[in-house]
């Protein structure tokens, strides 16, 4: 069972969100950002400076695969999709987050305001 490092929570959260958004069909970066923002009702937002480095790292690690789509008359866009490795990594991420939140709420759940 992977454990989440406190210093890496934002990175792990962002990766989990991106991998979850890629569970359906391949998407390009802007589509991913919009879907995550929409599905989270605005709670999670990605800027270009955050999203693309994470996509490049996930691709380098073999968790996603990117392919350029030139489309007719459109500018080139890179579409990303999960690889089998990415599906396994996403499942491990979800399991780690589940354990993290269970333990977190065990500690703070009884706090009264």
NUDODREN-961959 format. One record per residue: x, y, z of N, C-alpha, C in turn. Coordinates in steps of 0.2 Angstrom, whole numbers, plus 2048, in hexadecimal, padded with zeros to 3 digits. Atoms other than C-alpha are relative to their C-alpha. Example, Ala and Ser with C-alpha at 12.3 -4.5 7.8 and 13.67 -1.06 7.14 Angstrom:
// residues 2
8047FA80083E7EA8278048068007FC7FA7FF8447FB8247FC805803
// end
This chain:
// residues 113
8047FA8008008008008048068007FC7F98008088117FB7FD8048058027FB7FB80881E8088018077FD7FF7FA8038068308048058048057FC7FC7FC81483C80A7FD8068018037FA7FE80E84B8138038067FB7FD7FB80481A8568097FE7FF7F880180180781484F7F87F87FF7FF8078018018018507FB7FD8037FA8037FC8067FD85D7EE8027FC7F97FE8048068078537E17FC7FA7FF8048068007FF8437E57F88017FE8077FE8017EE84C7E57FF8017F98007FD8077F18547D48007FA7FB7FF8068047F78437CD7F97FC8008068047FF7E783A7D47FB8037FC8057FD8047DC8477CC8007FF7F97FE8018077E48467BB7FE7F97FE8018078027E48337BB7F87FF8008088018007D18337C07FD8037FA8037FD8067CD83F7B28017FC7FA7FF8038067D58347A57FD7F98008038078007CC8247AA7FB7FF7FB8058018067BF82779C8048007FA7FD7FF8067C582D78C8068048007FA7FC8017D68357867FD8078008017F88007D68487898078038007FA7FC8007E28567868008048077FF7FC7FA7E88617947FB8048028057FC7FF7DB86E7937FA7FD8028068037FF7CD8627938017FD8077FF8037F97D58597A37FE8068058007FB7FB7D686A7AC7F88028018087FE8007C386E7A77FC7FB8048048067FD7BD85D7AC8018008087FE8007F97C685D7BD7FC8068048037FA7FD7C086F7C17F87FF8008078018007AE86A7BC7FE7FB8058028057FB7AD85A7C58018018077FF7FE7F97B48627D57FC8068028047FA7FF7A88707D38048068027FC7FB7FF7B687C7D28068008067FB8007FB7C08767E18077FF7FE7F98028027CF86F7D78018047F97FF7FD8067D687A7C98077FF7FE7F98018027E68787BF8028067FB7FD7FB8047F08857B78057FC7FB7FB8048057FC8817A88067FF8037F98017FD80B8837B38007FA8058018067FC8048757BE7FE7FA7FC8038068047FB8697B28057FD7FC7FC8038068078677A48077FC8037FA8047FD8178627AF7FD7FA8038028067FD80C8557B87FE7FB7FA80180580680684E7A78067FD7FD7FA80380381884D7A18037FB8057FD8057FB81E8447B17FC7FA80080480680080F8387B08027FC7FA7FF80380681383579E8077FD8007F98027FF8268337A28007F98048008067FC8228267AF7FC7FB7FD80480680481781C7A37F97FF8038078017FE80681F7AC7FB8037FB8047FD8057FF82979E8048007F97FD80080780282978B7FD8067FC8027FA8048018397808017FF7F98008008077FE83A76E7FE8077FD8017FA8037FE8497637FA7FF7FB8068008057ED84D7598008067FD7FF7F98047EF85A74C7F98027FD8077FF8027DC8597478008057FA8007FB8067D68637387FF8078028007F97FF7DA8757398018028077FF7FE7F97DD87474B8078008027F98007FE7ED8777548017F98047FF8067FD7F686875B7FF8008078028017F97F086176B8037F98027FE8067FE7F78537757FB7FD8058058047FD7EA84677B8047FB8057FD8047FB7EE83C78B7FB7FA8018048057FE7E882B7908047FC8057FD8047FB7EB81F79E8037FA7FD7FD8078027F781079C7FE7FB8058018057FB7F58007A58038018067FD7FE7FA8028067B17FD8068038037FA7FD7F98167B37F97FE8048068037FC7E980C7B88027FD8077FE8037FA7F28037C58038058057FD7FB7FC7FB8127CB7FA8058038067FD7FE7EA81B7CC7FD7FD8068038047FB7E380D7D68048008077FC7FF7FA7F180E7E28008078048017F97FD7EF8217E47FA8008048068007FD7DD81F7E88007FC8077FF8037FA7E18127F58048048057FC7FC7FB7EE81D7FD7FC8068038047FA7FD7E282C7FE7FB7FD8048058037FC7D58218058027FF8077FD8017FA7E081C8138028068047FE7FA7FD7E782D8167FA8048038067FC7FD7D58358187FD7FC8068038037FA7CF8278238048018067FC7FE7FA7DE82A82F8008078028007F97FF7DD83D82D7F98018048077FE7FD7CA83D8328007FC8077FF8037F97CE8308408038058057FD7FB7FC7D983E8477FC8068018037FA7FF7CF84D8447F88008008078018017BD8468427FC8028078047FF7F97B98488558018078027FE7F97FE7BF85A8567F98047FF8067FC8007B086685B8028077FF7FE7F98017B08788567FD804805
// end
